[in-house]
Amino acid sequence: MSIGDSLLDYFSEEEIIANNRNYSEEKKFFYVVSSGNLNLEDYDSLDIYLKTDDRKYNIYALGGAIYNLNFEECIKKKDGIIKEISSLFQNSKFVDYGTYPHAFDKSGLSTQTNSTLYFSTGGNVRVECYKWSEEIKLKHNWLDHLSIAVVSQEVEGWIKDGYK
């Protein structure tokens, strides 16, 4: 599964629709199909970003998550993943952004710790630890987690625009 593929090559339209996560209250340009019921070797779930009106269901971002980690465990795994990816892209370096409030949570209580490898063609690979506020956890049933994602330039713009 890669950015640019049609998700219909992997799931039926019914499965895609059934796994749609409507987590943004704004009109979404993208939405997430999440599947925690796959038999994934290294990750607990897979998030796939699609355009809202795209009936071909082309993939614009892919992310895997690992749950049930405390913050120290998350940082340790994050650093190991960065080392592994860096060995594949020896002429590129991750930019470490540290820990900061997550833009989705307007209260400022949720944080993320982000390291990102940028591609010259646009898009990126990001490895992040998420620590959600109790309100976000309850409202959306989200868990603190480690995430690794390959993100297209379009999805990156959507995120930078505050998920609008």
Secondary structure, 3 states (H helix, E strand, C coil): CCCCCEHHHCCCHHHHHHCEECCCCCCCCEEEEEECCCCCCCCCEEEEEEECCCCCCECCEEEEEEECCCHHHHHHHHHHHHHHHHHHCCCCCCEEEEEEECCCCCCCCCEEEEEEEECCCCCEEEEEEEECCHHHHHHHCCCCEEEEEEECHHHHHHHHCCCC
